[in-house]
Amino acid sequence: MTRRRTQVAIIGGGPAGLLLGQLLHRAGIDALLLERRSAEYVLGRIRAGVLEQGTVDVLERAGVAARLREEGLVHDGVEIGFQGRRHRIALKSLVGKSVTVYGQTDMTRDLMEARAASGADSLYEAEDVQLHDIGGTQPRVSFRHRGASHEIDCDFIAGCDGFHGVCRPSIPANQLSVFERVYPFGWLGLLADVPPPWSELVYANSERGFALASMRSPTRVRCYVQCGLDERVEDWSDVRFWDEFRRRIGEEIADQVTLAPSIEKSIAPLRSFVVEPLRFGRLFLAGDAAHIVPPTGAKGLNLAVSDVCYLHEALRDYYRERSERPLDEYSARCLRRVWKAERFSWWMTRQLHLFPGDAFDRRMQQTELEYLFESKAAQASMAENYVGLPLEAR
Ligand SMILES: Cc1cc2nc3c(=O)[nH]c(=O)nc-3n(C[C@H](O)[C@H](O)[C@H](O)COP(=O)(O)OP(=O)(O)OC[C@H]3O[C@@H](n4cnc5c(N)ncnc54)[C@H](O)[C@@H]3O)c2cc1C
């Protein structure tokens, strides 16, 4: 068995783990990153695509925004389709901020390239990662890599290993409070190489269920339809997907949709989930390891970014000032932002999907949307949350 030491062991090489590694590197803090999958696999996952201004700012500070500045698509509004009409929420003119469409895959690639260029250590295909002594001051991480056993001594462990990772379950269950809502439907997503005929994201609430017209670049669309939890991707041919999408998204867009072949299709369940606190001893949870939002509000990736921004500040201040206080404040600081994003994502999901409720619920949804379309104050509230609430300054 080989043994080595690092200041921070980062578990998980998704956006949270990679960005934390980059921010720590720039602060002069040594971190070793362990990822269960191969780099190619991580890059192949099609996920989020809408970045808040605060996220763009953090990526700028991390020195990984050059390509994002060139290729990111700045959107000043989003649209909501309902009862045959589209209503625009003018983000920029309502609250002075925009969002940037830039795929999670592209952001991950930028971070991987920056990490490789910095010479910082990442081990992909790390198997059987286990955490030890996280309640004490000298935690360890053991794992296997290319058939050999390894152990890392470290000061801290950053649990950036997503919802199904090993870090959160390493915390004694009686030390965590869990808050969860599972929704009775999922999203079927399709990626296709065709220029989007829409210039901004279009969220549609139709009698047949939710649909979202989105994009990843000027030549690539990402579209979704609400589907049942028991549905299988194999049962959705491209033709069936586009047919359903067109019926839901509204006539005007439906007429312009090209029935392009998919390059990826997948179903994701929708869930709201938070654990409290985000710390146990020397282990800190960040991103999807600590919380999940339904994707309707486009908040999952953005929350992962704000968590690791706060975590890197706390670790930086710990090493500079030898003060535990920033670390003690980490969880509460994150959770203030997390719960507001949970609320907004829950609200967006509630207003835009077809729920198995009664006629009263449907009328409430209709009334809420009509109020939104009529009231500048309601639009400003939605816009303020959609572009992202500000990160707390230290
Ligand atoms: C199918 C899907 C679609 C989504 N769509 C959207 C969207 O449209 N908009 C949006 O805002 N958000 C979306 N999200 C959410 C968004 O992608 C996540 O919030 C974001 O990826 C969180 O980043 P993360 O680094 O915390 O977690 P992840 O991206 O999940 O990264 C965690 C990493 O840890 C690794 N790992 C897991 N276990 C171990 C282990 N034991 N040892 C070592 N490594 C491990 C994983 O392989 C993974 O690479 C989507 C998520 C999913 C699953």
Ligand as a Chemical Component Dictionary entry (heavy atoms), coordinates in Angstrom:
data_LIG
# 
_chem_comp.id                   LIG 
_chem_comp.type                 NON-POLYMER 
_chem_comp.pdbx_formal_charge   0 
_chem_comp.three_letter_code    LIG 
# 
loop_
_chem_comp_atom.comp_id 
_chem_comp_atom.atom_id 
_chem_comp_atom.alt_atom_id 
_chem_comp_atom.type_symbol 
_chem_comp_atom.charge 
_chem_comp_atom.model_Cartn_x 
_chem_comp_atom.model_Cartn_y 
_chem_comp_atom.model_Cartn_z 
_chem_comp_atom.pdbx_ordinal 
LIG C1  C1  C 0 -29.496 13.829 -15.604 1  
LIG C2  C2  C 0 -29.260 15.176 -14.953 2  
LIG C3  C3  C 0 -29.676 16.348 -15.604 3  
LIG C4  C4  C 0 -29.467 17.598 -15.013 4  
LIG N1  N1  N 0 -29.886 18.738 -15.665 5  
LIG C5  C5  C 0 -29.690 19.930 -15.080 6  
LIG C6  C6  C 0 -30.126 21.129 -15.690 7  
LIG O1  O1  O 0 -30.675 21.115 -16.765 8  
LIG N2  N2  N 0 -29.884 22.311 -15.035 9  
LIG C7  C7  C 0 -29.235 22.351 -13.803 10 
LIG O2  O2  O 0 -28.991 23.425 -13.241 11 
LIG N3  N3  N 0 -28.821 21.250 -13.221 12 
LIG C8  C8  C 0 -29.036 20.060 -13.817 13 
LIG N4  N4  N 0 -28.614 18.948 -13.215 14 
LIG C9  C9  C 0 -27.916 19.111 -11.969 15 
LIG C10 C10 C 0 -26.448 19.463 -12.182 16 
LIG O3  O3  O 0 -25.933 18.746 -13.249 17 
LIG C11 C11 C 0 -25.744 19.135 -10.881 18 
LIG O4  O4  O 0 -26.290 19.973 -9.883  19 
LIG C12 C12 C 0 -24.233 19.299 -10.944 20 
LIG O5  O5  O 0 -23.669 18.297 -11.759 21 
LIG C13 C13 C 0 -23.652 19.192 -9.542  22 
LIG O6  O6  O 0 -22.256 19.059 -9.595  23 
LIG P1  P1  P 0 -21.479 18.201 -8.531  24 
LIG O7  O7  O 0 -20.041 18.315 -8.904  25 
LIG O8  O8  O 0 -21.920 18.563 -7.184  26 
LIG O9  O9  O 0 -21.996 16.695 -8.732  27 
LIG P2  P2  P 0 -21.770 15.712 -9.960  28 
LIG O10 O10 O 0 -21.768 16.451 -11.241 29 
LIG O11 O11 O 0 -22.739 14.608 -9.775  30 
LIG O12 O12 O 0 -20.291 15.172 -9.739  31 
LIG C14 C14 C 0 -19.982 14.229 -8.723  32 
LIG C15 C15 C 0 -18.794 13.408 -9.170  33 
LIG O13 O13 O 0 -18.424 12.527 -8.113  34 
LIG C16 C16 C 0 -18.105 11.256 -8.670  35 
LIG N5  N5  N 0 -18.274 10.237 -7.641  36 
LIG C17 C17 C 0 -19.413 9.689  -7.172  37 
LIG N6  N6  N 0 -19.145 8.774  -6.234  38 
LIG C18 C18 C 0 -17.811 8.743  -6.097  39 
LIG C19 C19 C 0 -16.936 7.977  -5.273  40 
LIG N7  N7  N 0 -17.407 7.063  -4.424  41 
LIG N8  N8  N 0 -15.613 8.193  -5.383  42 
LIG C20 C20 C 0 -15.127 9.121  -6.247  43 
LIG N9  N9  N 0 -15.911 9.855  -7.063  44 
LIG C21 C21 C 0 -17.233 9.673  -6.977  45 
LIG C22 C22 C 0 -19.085 11.118 -9.822  46 
LIG O14 O14 O 0 -18.636 10.175 -10.773 47 
LIG C23 C23 C 0 -19.127 12.529 -10.373 48 
LIG O15 O15 O 0 -18.170 12.739 -11.378 49 
LIG C24 C24 C 0 -28.826 17.687 -13.775 50 
LIG C25 C25 C 0 -28.418 16.531 -13.128 51 
LIG C26 C26 C 0 -28.636 15.271 -13.681 52 
LIG C27 C27 C 0 -28.206 14.006 -12.950 53 
# 
loop_
_chem_comp_bond.comp_id 
_chem_comp_bond.atom_id_1 
_chem_comp_bond.atom_id_2 
_chem_comp_bond.value_order 
_chem_comp_bond.pdbx_ordinal 
LIG C1  C2  SING 1  
LIG C2  C3  SING 2  
LIG C2  C26 DOUB 3  
LIG C3  C4  DOUB 4  
LIG C4  N1  SING 5  
LIG C4  C24 SING 6  
LIG N1  C5  DOUB 7  
LIG C5  C6  SING 8  
LIG C5  C8  SING 9  
LIG C6  O1  DOUB 10 
LIG C6  N2  SING 11 
LIG N2  C7  SING 12 
LIG C7  O2  DOUB 13 
LIG C7  N3  SING 14 
LIG N3  C8  DOUB 15 
LIG C8  N4  SING 16 
LIG N4  C9  SING 17 
LIG N4  C24 SING 18 
LIG C9  C10 SING 19 
LIG C10 O3  SING 20 
LIG C10 C11 SING 21 
LIG C11 O4  SING 22 
LIG C11 C12 SING 23 
LIG C12 O5  SING 24 
LIG C12 C13 SING 25 
LIG C13 O6  SING 26 
LIG O6  P1  SING 27 
LIG P1  O7  DOUB 28 
LIG P1  O8  SING 29 
LIG P1  O9  SING 30 
LIG O9  P2  SING 31 
LIG P2  O10 DOUB 32 
LIG P2  O11 SING 33 
LIG P2  O12 SING 34 
LIG O12 C14 SING 35 
LIG C14 C15 SING 36 
LIG C15 O13 SING 37 
LIG C15 C23 SING 38 
LIG O13 C16 SING 39 
LIG C16 N5  SING 40 
LIG C16 C22 SING 41 
LIG N5  C17 SING 42 
LIG N5  C21 SING 43 
LIG C17 N6  DOUB 44 
LIG N6  C18 SING 45 
LIG C18 C19 SING 46 
LIG C18 C21 DOUB 47 
LIG C19 N7  SING 48 
LIG C19 N8  DOUB 49 
LIG N8  C20 SING 50 
LIG C20 N9  DOUB 51 
LIG N9  C21 SING 52 
LIG C22 O14 SING 53 
LIG C22 C23 SING 54 
LIG C23 O15 SING 55 
LIG C24 C25 DOUB 56 
LIG C25 C26 SING 57 
LIG C26 C27 SING 58 
# 
